[in-house]
Amino acid sequence: MRLVAALRATRYLLFLLVLLVALFVVGRHHPSYVLGVFIFIAALIVSVILHELGHFLTARKFGMKATQFFIGFGPTLWSTTRGETEYGVRALPFGAFVKITGMTTMDEVDPADEPRAMRNKPRWQRAVVMVAGSVMHFALAFVLLAFLALAIGRVNTTSATIGSVSPCVPASLKAFQQGSCADSQGAAPAKQAGIKPGDKIIAIDGKPVHNWATLGTAIRAHPAGQPMAVTVARDGQELTLHAVPATVPGRNGAYLGIGAAVIFQRYGPLGALGYAGSTFGQFLVGSAEAAGQLPAQIPRLFSHNSNQQGGVSSIVGVAEVSGQAVQNGGGWQYSVWDLLEIIASVNIFLGAFNLLPLLPLDGGHLAMLGYEEVRARLARLRRRPDPGVADLQPLIPVSATVFVLLIGLSLLLMAANLFNPIHLIQ
């Protein structure tokens, strides 16, 4: 089996492992958590299908012969032939694959199909076909981000309005991050004081607060265990309530036990495009930074202080966060926002990762096309013919090494996420 085929097979097996993990958590988590996990898996499958569709459509556009386009992997459940292409569905619905005739010099091609083989097409056309998979990831991410801004709106917590009141004082920093009341230190100060969702805090100890940032600063600066006067606006009236802030072990500052009301402000069409562009750039930079931090994080993957959102993760870890995004509630808008942002960020990462100049990734093939172009220009300067398509045979050992490293790293990250689950911080 060719190395590219082996990579695809292993990718589908990794997806299968994620599905098995998801099935395992069905009996251990709330149904809303399970729903979030399966939504993420479905989105990941759709992303891979779109990736392969990008290769397929551009190859057809340039007259290359594509003999197969299948959704899924394994035994064929159904197929039909339209023109020269067989379309079908296979038993394991983990993505898709397209078979383009003559992608490399190692492929055997019928002499009659040689003119339409990918390797005989202009380099710029081959480059477009190879980059099309990542473009589909990027396009999907951009559309999702623009949809969020246009249809739901961006989260705005500038108001000091209370959205939620915690029922307890968490017993530890980890319990605080998980929103857990197991082994709590009693009822939350806000709950004891009678603060309710919908109240707007206008002053702390008589000092006005105008937004959530200044409110948080005032609470954290107040000595824990000392009474605090909290002035709220409720039903058109001002009430002064008295609370005694507590402490959460491992967390700096006093703890009152309140959460911000989530207000969604929709963008116009141009604003939505601007938001999608800026957020896309932030996610792209974040992906690069996470990848750059990976070598230093590997020794700490299995330590108990490495389970925070924002570091490097596997698809198992992202599925965990997706489940938490739905389970944590806060309203359907909040859950949809979190899920679509997660899906968009994953697609940006996948698109960028596939463009790395490493065989057998798409970026490795693009690098070979660049090598061919440089070699052709040097040949022209020396008045020699174009050497043509580069032979990938000598690079098989290098590709195999990269392949093994990628699979090993994926399994390591997945094991770390299973041992040390990521917790969504809100």
N, C-alpha and C positions, 0 to 999 in steps of 0.2 A: 504494500500500500504506500502511495506517495506520502510525503511528509505533510502536505497541505490537507490531504484527506484524513490523515491521522489526527491533525490538529482539530479539524472539524468534528471528528468522532469524539475526541476527548472533551471538546467544548460541550457537546450534547450530553455526554455522561456527567459532566459537572452540573449541568442544568438539572439532570435527573436527580443528582444528589441533593440539590437545593429543594426539589419537589418532595423528596423523601423526608427531609428535615421539616418542611412545612407540614406534611402529613403527621409527623411525630408530635408537632406542637398543637395539633387540633384538640387533643384530649387534655392539654395542659394549660390552655389559655382561653380567654373570653372569645366568643364568636367574632366580635368586632376586630380583635387582634388577628385572628385567622383570615378574616376578609381582607385586611390590609396586606397580609403576606401574599395572598393569592392574586390580588390586584397587581402587586409589584411583579410577581412571576409572569402574569399574563402580559404586562407591559414590556417585560424583558424579551419575551418570545416575539411579540410584535416588532420590537426594535431589531432583532436579528433578521426577521423576515424582510423588513424594509431595507436592511443592509444588503442582503442578497438581491433584493429587487432592484436596488441601485445599480449593481453590477450587471444584472440581466438587461435592464432597459437600455443602458448606454451601449452595451455590447450589440444589442439588436439594432440600435440607432446607427452604428458604424458598420453594419453589414457582417458582423462576426456571427458565426454559427453557434447558437446555443441549443443544445440537444435536450436538456432537461431543466425543469424548474419545479422543485418539490418543496412542499411545506411538511416539515417533520423529518424524522430519521428512523431507520430500521425497515421492517417489512412494509411493502406497499399495500395500502388499503384500497386505494382507488387511483386511477390515472386515465388520462385521455390524451391523444395526440392531435394537436392542431398545427398544421403545416409541418415544420421540421422539428418542433419542440414537443416533448412529452411533459404534460403538467399533471401533478398528482399530490396525494396526501399519504404520508407514511404514519406508522403506528405511534411513534414517540413524537409528540408535538413540540419539540424543543428547537424552534427556529426554522430555517430553510436552507436550501443549497441550490446553486446553479452550476451547470456543467457547460463551460465554454470550450469549444474545440481549440486545441493547440495553444494553451496558455504559455507553455515554456518549451524549450528545445527537447525536453525529456519526454514530452507527450507524443504518443503514436497517433498519426493522423492519416486518414485515407487520402491518397494522392488527389482524388477529385475534390476534396474539401480543403486542400492546402491553401488555395488563394483566399479563403475566408477564415483561415486560422488566425487566432488573435496575434500570434507571434509574427505574422506577415503584414500586419497593419501598421500604419505610421505610429511612431513613438508617442506623439501627443494624444492620439486616440486611445492607445493602450493605457496611458497615464490617466486619462479621464475615466476609463472603466475602473481602474484600480482605486481611484480616489472617491468614486461615486458612493461606495459603501459608507464611508465616513461622512460624506456630505448629507446622506439621508439621516444619520444620527444627529448631525448639527441642525438640519432643517426641522426635524421633529422636536428637538429641544427648544428651538426658537419659537415655533408655533405654540408649544405648550406654555411658554413664558408669556408670550403676547396674549394668549387666551386668558391666562390668569389675571393679567392686568386689566384686560378689556371687560371680561365677563364677571369676575369676582371682585377684583380690586386689591390693592395692596393693604396689608395690615398696618393700622395706625394706632399706636398706643400713647399718643401725646397727651390724651386726656387722663385725669386722675380719677376716673370712674372705675369702681370695683366691678370686676367680672366674675370673680369666684372668691369664696372664703374657705380656707383649708379647715377640715374637721379636727386636725390634731397638730401637735408639735412633733416633727419627725425625730426619731431617736438617733439618727446619724446623718452624715452628709449623703451617703449612698441612698438612704431612705428618702431624703429630701429630693434627690435627683430622680428617683423612681416614683415619687408621689405616694410612697407607702406609709401607712399608719400602723404597721406591725410594730409592737413594742414601743408605742409612742410615749411621749412625756406628758400626755394629757391633752385637753382641748386647746386649740389655737387661741392666742390672745384676742384676735379679731372676733372669733366666734363668741368667746366669753363676754366681750364688750358689747355685743349686739350689732356689730357691723354686718351689713347685708349686701348681696350683689345688687348693683344698680345705684348704690350710694356713691356720691362724688365727694371725695375728701378735698376740703378747701383750706384746711389749716392743721398743723401739728404743733401742739403746745402754744397755740395762738399765733404762730408764724405761718403766713399764707404759703400754699403750694399751688403751682399752676399746671404742672404736668407730671407724668409718671416718673421722670428722671429725678426731679427735685423731691418728689414724695419718697422715692427709694433712698435718696441721700439722707433725708431727714430721719427716716426710720432706722437706718443702719447706724447713724451717729448717736441715737438715743441710747443711754445706758440700759442694758438688759436688766430686768427686775425692778426698774423704777417706773412708777405710774406715768402714763402718757395721755394727754388730752387730745382726742381726735375729733375735729369738727367736720361734720358731713352735711351735705345738702341732700334732703330726702323729701320727695313729694312737695317741693316748693318751700320747705322749711329747713332751718339750720338746727342741727342737733349736736351737742357736745357729749361724746362718749368717752369712757375712760378704760384704757387697756394697759396691761403690764407686759411689755415685750419679753419674749423668751430668747433662749439661745439654742442653736442647733450645733452639736459637736462637729467640729471640723469646718464650720462655715463662719465667715467673718461677719460681724455686725449683728444687730438685734433682729429678731424674727417676729413678724406680726401675723403672717398667715393669710395674705391677700394676693389676688391675681388681677391683672389688668383686664378691663373690658376690651374685647377685640372689635375694632371698628374697621370695616373694609371700605376703602375709597377707590372707586373705579377710575380708570384712565380713559381718555379719548383715544381715537385710533393712532394719532401721532405719538401721544404719550405712551401708549402700549408698546409701540415699536421701539421707542427710546428705552423704556424699561427693559424690554426683552434683550436689546443689544447690550446695555450696561450689565445686566445680570448674567448674560451669557459670558461676557468677558470676565466677570468676577469668578464664575464657576470654572472657567478655563484656567485662570491663574491659580485658583484653589486646587484644581486637579494636579497641576504641575508642582505646586508646593508639597502636596501630599505624597506624590511620587518621589520627590526629592528627599523627603524626610523618612522614607521607607527603610533605607539601610540602617539608620540610627534607631528606628523603632523595633526592628526585628527582635533584638534581645529582650525587649520589654513586652512582647505581644501577649505573654501568658501571665503577666503580673496583674494584680488586682486593681492597680491604679491606671490601667490602660484602657478601660472600658467606656471612655467618653466619646460622644459623637464629635466628629470633626477630624479625627485622625484617619489613617489608612484603614481600609476595611475590605472585606470580600462581599460577594453577592449575598452570602448568608447574613452578614452583619447589616447590610442595607435592607434586606427583607425583614430583619428584626426591627429596625427603626420604622419601616413602613407599617408594620403591625401596630407598633406603639402609637404612631401618628393617628391611626383610626381609633384605637382603644382609649387614648387619652381624652377624646371628646373635645368639648369646646365649641360644638356646632359643626354642621356639615361643611360650611365654608372653610373653616380652619383645617379640617381633615383633608378636604380636596386640595387646598393650597399646599399643605405639607406633602401630600402624596405626589402631586404633579411637579413640585419643585424637586423632589427626590428623583423622580423619573427623568426629568430634564437634566439634572446634574449627572446622573449615571450615563445618559446618552452622550453628553459632552465628553465625559471621561472615555467612554468606549470609542468615540470618534477620534479623539486625540491619540489614544493608545494605539489604535490600528494604524496610525500614520507614523509610528516610530520606525526609523530605518533599520529594522531587524527582520530578517527572514525567519519564519514564513509569513509575517504580517504583511498587510497591504503596503505599508510604508517601506518594507524591505524590497518589494517588487518595484516601487517607485524609485528607490535608490539605485536599483540595477538599471532602470531606464535612464536615470541621470548618468550613470557610468557609460552606458551605450552611447548617449549623446556626446559626452566628452570625447570618447574614443573615436566617434565618427568625425568630429570636428578636427581632431588631430590628424586623422587619416586624410581629410581634405587638404589640410595645410601641406601635407607631404605628397599630395597628388596621388593618393591611393584610394581604392574603393572602400565603401562603408563596410566595416567588418560584420555588420548585421547584429542579430540577436545574441546576447551574452549567454554563455553556457553556464547553467546553474549547478551542473554536476559537481564541480570542485567545492561548492559551498554547502553541500549536503551535511558534512560533519558540523559546520558552524550552525546551520539551521537546526540540526538535531539537538545541539547543546542548548540553544535558545529555547527550543520547544520543551525540553526537559526542565529547564529552569522556570519557565512560565507555569508549567503544570505544577511543579513542586511548590512554587510560591503561592499559587492559588490554593492548593490543599493546605498549606501552612496557615494562611490567613483564615480559611474556613474553619480549621480546627481551633484557632485562637478565638474566633467569634463564638464558636459553640462552647468552648471552655469558659470564656469570659465575655458574656453577652454585652452588646452596646446598649446604652440607655439614652433615650431621647430627652434632652434637657429643654425644658420649656419655662 
